[in-house]
Amino acid sequence: MNWIALNSANQLDGIKQQTGYSIIFKHSTRCSISMMAKRRFELDWDKLPADLPLYFLDLIKNRDLSNQIAQEFHVHHESPQMLLIKDGECILDQSHGAISVEEALSVL
């Protein structure tokens, strides 16, 4: 699996228009908790469907886009944070130690 860099509002609009599932992972490159959550997620991500788009947002470089995500998906901004999106709606919002591939799979 590979991350798709999320760094534009146009990409976010595309995610909202997609049918099916996608994941947005919001990560702070300056936070050790965020690094651990990302590492733990990547250890298990091979359990996810191979065609599931995985978007990666660097919060430090894209703070405005992170705020837009919180507003458009009606979630509280957190870091790290994983959002499971289905048909343009956030159906699962996890942060910090609660981020898990298993939980995402239970909703897919």
C-alpha positions, 0 to 999 in steps of 0.5 A: 500500500502507498500513501497519496499525498493530500495537499490541495482543496481540489483533492479534498473535493474529489474525495467528497465526490468519490463513491465507496471508501477512502481513508484520510490520515492527518499526521504531525511530523513534529509529534512523537505520538503521531509518529507512533500512531502512523507506524502502528497503522502502517504495520497493519495496513496490508489487511485493508483492501488493496484498492482503498485510497489512503490519503496522507495529510502533513498537518505542518505543511497543510494546516488550512487544509486540515481545518477545512477537513474538520469543517467539511466532515464535521469532526473535531480537529485532532492530531494524529487523526484517521477518518474513514470516508464513505460516499463523501461522508465521514463514518469513522473518526479516530485519534491518537491511540484509538487509531487502528486498522482493525476498527476501520475494517469493522466498519468497512 
